[in-house]
Amino acid sequence: MHNLKAYYIYRKYIDELLKNQNNTSSPVLQDIFTRSDYVELLNPVLKVVQEHPHANLTSLRFLLFKQSGLKEIIDNFVKLTQITPGVILDFGTKKTRDTVMCGNRQEYVMKNGILVPEQKPIEQNTIFDLASTSKLFTAIAILKLNEDGLIDVFDPITKYVPEFKNLSDVTIYDLLKFRVMIVTDTRVDSAKSPEEAEQILFGVHKKDDQNFCNAYTDMGAMVLRYVVERVSKMPFTEFVNETIFKTVGMKDTYLNVPEEKLDRVANENYSSIVKSDGTVITKYDNVPGTPHDAKAVAIGEKNGIAPGHAGFFSTKSDMIKLGQALIKGDIISKEAVESISDTATGFKDDDKYTRFYGSLVYLKQPDPKNLSVYPPLSGRAFMSPGFAGTTLCVDPINEITLFIGSSRLHNRIYQISPNQVANIKVDEHNKKTFTLPNGEEKIVCSDYTRDKEVMVKLALDLSLQYQLLEKIVPTNREMHLVREL
């Protein structure tokens, strides 16, 4: 292709990305990525096209992937720092996708009271605990009911669920957008039965101090699940199954994974926390198919009761299908999908930005220290991360999706008291370990959420580069490359 034509397409694409970046409800989130930033990001595409004028699209993609450093980062993430036993990363456009797999979904099992090695590799159909990525189902359910005229998101919660008597001045919108902080007086996960957990939750109330920097909470999604059930007259699990999973064709997404599929579930058992005195508490009952989230268990996940904030399991294929269905407007309208990124949080306080959130999802942040949607994406992009190791990112304007699945909690220390941080050993590869009271060393994965963002950044860089490549070297074929590292 003539270089001048490729350059024209490249400049036009940058103009398009700059326009899409500023498609946001908050002026503060505009212009975070500059034209020169986009030039630096996309220059490798022009270079590879110019240096290999006769190469096909697949070859050009391979060259960009090789240059990106993503393989080396994933190798380091899984094989050297060992912050997670394994990871699957799926990313790209609606036409051009990559799936990268590395490591295991299981390292150990308990036999006769002893942990023994028994590896199972990460596979394309591995099922992951979604944890808070499940909140996206709740957001979609609420937006669907609102779009169908069955609720008004500006109505108080008590109009639909009067049992939440302390929330008479709190609206659906307040909880959907993390605009109000609500708390319970007793921890839900301290309940001895689902009935007790429900009574604790019904007592939820506004936090006395509403001057918070970080509005993120599980409580709002847990309350909104009741709104969905009361209005739809269906259990939440049944509603999302009919409205979302069946509509999209998600065949491996469950609250309770069927027994015949449990062997495919990523193992997150044997996860540990280190207390201030150095003692270690390890979970031994978090068998595959059981959510790590204690509130989900207390609410009654085993009995088929969806808590609204966590508890579901899914695969990378199903979650990418969901992202693409949202982009196409198959579940809720495109306008409703774009409203997910509308923010009612975030402002500048004492010269620092508080955090910005959308409809039970993460958005871009002006403060780079906060977990953020990658700045080059459009202003309508959102991200739904889960504590157990998953992340779904959807850009409905640029039509880009990404999913990470990981077994990061398996046989790892995921929480360590500040008093004990100094006792973490760090090797030359940045592998972090802590010595247990019995003298054994265990890997620390407490930085997983932040460290995985390097993978996300490189994968989304490639997604945007692939999209430009599609414009320069047009094709009608859909191409999905799988790379096992």
C-alpha positions, -999 to 999 in steps of 0.1 A, spaced: 0 0 0 12 35 -8 28 51 23 9 83 18 -25 66 19 -15 47 51 -4 80 67 -37 96 58 -56 67 74 -34 69 105 -40 107 109 -77 103 105 -78 75 130 -60 96 156 -86 124 150 -113 98 156 -97 85 188 -93 121 202 -129 128 195 -140 95 211 -118 102 241 -138 133 249 -172 116 246 -177 116 283 -202 131 308 -173 146 328 -151 174 314 -124 164 340 -120 131 322 -114 147 288 -80 152 271 -62 128 295 -44 113 264 -28 138 240 -23 138 203 14 131 208 5 102 231 -16 87 203 12 93 178 36 74 200 11 46 205 3 42 168 36 49 151 46 12 153 18 4 129 30 28 103 65 15 107 56 -22 104 35 -15 73 62 5 56 89 -20 64 69 -50 53 48 -37 23 39 -72 10 31 -88 44 -5 -100 51 -26 -89 80 -17 -119 101 20 -114 97 18 -77 105 -2 -85 137 24 -110 147 52 -84 143 32 -59 164 26 -85 191 63 -94 192 73 -58 194 48 -50 222 66 -69 249 34 -84 261 48 -120 259 77 -110 282 54 -93 307 31 -123 309 61 -146 312 74 -125 341 40 -122 357 34 -160 358 67 -177 357 91 -153 375 71 -132 400 46 -160 402 20 -135 415 -6 -158 399 -4 -195 390 -18 -187 355 -36 -162 334 -57 -160 302 -59 -127 284 -84 -121 255 -84 -88 237 -90 -70 204 -117 -56 181 -148 -73 169 -128 -86 139 -93 -90 152 -86 -108 185 -58 -125 204 -60 -150 232 -29 -155 253 -27 -183 279 1 -189 303 5 -211 334 -20 -232 355 -55 -230 369 -43 -252 397 -10 -260 414 -18 -280 445 -45 -302 461 -48 -314 497 -43 -352 501 -42 -367 536 -38 -333 552 -8 -324 530 -6 -301 500 8 -320 471 16 -307 435 -12 -314 410 -10 -290 381 -38 -283 357 -32 -258 329 -52 -227 321 -74 -235 291 -97 -216 268 -127 -230 286 -114 -225 322 -142 -212 344 -133 -183 368 -148 -169 400 -160 -134 387 -162 -119 422 -171 -82 417 -171 -85 379 -206 -99 387 -217 -64 396 -220 -57 359 -249 -82 356 -267 -62 384 -261 -29 366 -274 -43 333 -304 -57 350 -313 -24 366 -308 -5 333 -329 -31 315 -358 -26 339 -354 12 336 -354 10 298 -385 -12 299 -403 14 320 -407 -9 350 -387 13 373 -375 48 375 -338 50 387 -346 82 405 -372 65 428 -362 57 464 -352 21 471 -381 18 495 -407 22 467 -397 -12 455 -383 -29 487 -398 -13 518 -378 -36 540 -348 -13 535 -365 12 559 -334 32 565 -330 40 528 -361 61 522 -340 90 510 -316 69 489 -325 63 452 -317 35 429 -294 59 410 -275 67 442 -265 31 446 -260 24 409 -235 52 407 -218 48 441 -231 82 450 -241 74 485 -221 53 510 -242 27 529 -231 4 556 -245 -23 579 -240 -23 617 -230 -60 616 -210 -77 590 -231 -97 566 -205 -125 564 -208 -130 602 -243 -144 598 -249 -180 606 -276 -185 580 -289 -168 548 -320 -156 568 -298 -139 594 -276 -124 566 -307 -110 549 -319 -94 582 -285 -78 586 -287 -64 551 -322 -50 555 -307 -29 583 -283 -11 560 -282 26 563 -263 57 551 -229 62 566 -228 91 589 -199 107 572 -206 111 535 -174 129 528 -155 100 512 -128 98 487 -135 63 475 -172 55 471 -167 19 460 -188 -7 480 -205 -40 477 -235 -29 496 -253 -10 468 -252 -39 444 -265 -62 472 -295 -39 477 -302 -34 440 -305 -72 435 -336 -70 456 -351 -43 434 -346 -65 404 -363 -95 421 -393 -75 434 -400 -57 401 -394 -87 378 -410 -112 403 -382 -136 395 -351 -147 415 -322 -126 404 -303 -156 390 -333 -165 368 -337 -129 356 -301 -125 345 -301 -159 330 -331 -151 309 -323 -115 301 -285 -116 298 -270 -151 295 -295 -166 271 -298 -135 250 -260 -134 246 -255 -172 243 -234 -174 275 -234 -212 281 -207 -214 308 -219 -187 332 -234 -198 365 -241 -189 401 -237 -227 408 -214 -244 384 -228 -278 374 -209 -307 388 -198 -320 354 -180 -287 348 -163 -283 382 -131 -297 369 -128 -267 346 -130 -242 375 -98 -224 384 -88 -234 419 -86 -205 444 -83 -227 475 -56 -224 501 -55 -185 500 -41 -168 531 -41 -136 550 -13 -126 574 -24 -109 607 -5 -81 625 12 -106 648 24 -127 619 -1 -155 623 -15 -168 590 -52 -177 583 -56 -200 553 -89 -211 536 -92 -248 531 -130 -249 522 -128 -227 491 -131 -257 468 -137 -251 430 -172 -238 425 -173 -219 458 -169 -181 455 -141 -166 475 -163 -137 487 -176 -145 522 -207 -123 518 -218 -143 488 -215 -175 508 -234 -160 537 -262 -147 516 -269 -182 503 -250 -187 470 -251 -225 476 -289 -223 478 -291 -204 445 -294 -170 460 -274 -144 441 -261 -117 463 -258 -91 435 -222 -80 441 -204 -113 435 -208 -151 433 -210 -158 395 -185 -179 375 -178 -176 338 -153 -181 310 -133 -157 289 -155 -167 258 -188 -159 276 -175 -126 290 -162 -115 256 -196 -124 242 -212 -102 268 -189 -73 260 -196 -75 223 -234 -79 229 -233 -46 249 -214 -29 221 -241 -40 196 -270 -31 219 -284 -66 220 -294 -66 257 -300 -29 264 -299 -1 239 -266 15 229 -277 47 247 -282 27 279 -248 11 274 -231 44 270 -249 57 301 -229 31 321 -200 55 320 -220 85 332 -205 95 365 -221 110 396 -189 107 417 -155 123 414 -144 158 422 -114 177 434 -110 180 471 -79 195 488 -62 196 455 -67 158 451 -92 140 429 -117 116 445 -124 85 425 -148 84 395 -172 55 390 -200 46 366 -229 21 370 -212 -3 394 -181 -1 372 -147 17 371 -140 46 348 -110 67 339 -93 86 367 -75 119 366 -52 106 394 -30 80 378 -24 64 413 -60 51 412 -71 19 393 -83 34 361 -97 26 326 -68 30 302 -68 66 290 -65 61 252 -99 44 252 -131 64 246 -148 84 273 -175 57 273 -152 28 281 -157 11 315 -140 -17 334 -154 -43 358 -126 -59 379 -130 -88 403 -110 -95 434 -105 -131 425 -85 -122 394 -109 -113 366 -114 -80 346 -137 -72 318 -131 -40 299 -156 -27 273 -152 3 250 -186 7 232 -174 36 210 -142 22 197 -157 -13 199 -129 -29 218 -132 -56 245 -107 -73 269 -110 -100 295 -85 -113 320 -91 -146 339 -67 -157 366 -64 -181 395 -44 -155 415 -57 -165 450 -47 -201 447 -21 -210 473 -12 -173 477 -11 -147 504 -36 -120 492 -37 -98 523 -9 -89 547 -9 -66 577 11 -34 573 30 -46 604 43 -76 585 51 -60 551 87 -55 562 90 -93 565 82 -99 528 112 -112 509 117 -99 474 140 -117 449 158 -104 418 126 -111 397 104 -92 421 89 -124 434 75 -117 469 73 -144 496 65 -146 533 78 -172 557 50 -190 575 52 -200 612 61 -236 601 91 -223 581 76 -227 547 76 -198 522 44 -187 505 40 -163 476 25 -129 482 0 -117 455 -14 -86 473 -1 -64 444 -19 -84 417 -46 -58 410 -21 -30 403 6 -52 386 -18 -67 361 -25 -33 347 8 -35 328 -7 -65 309 -40 -46 303 -21 -15 290 -1 -35 265 -31 -55 253 -52 -24 248 -23 -8 230 -23 -37 206 -61 -36 203 -59 0 191 -30 -9 168 -48 -38 153 -78 -16 147 -56 9 127 -41 -21 109 -76 -32 99 -82 2 83 -48 2 64 -50 -34 53 -88 -40 49 -102 -76 53 -136 -91 56 -123 -121 76 -125 -124 113 -91 -135 128 -86 -149 162 -51 -160 171 -44 -182 202 -10 -180 218 1 -204 245 31 -191 263 
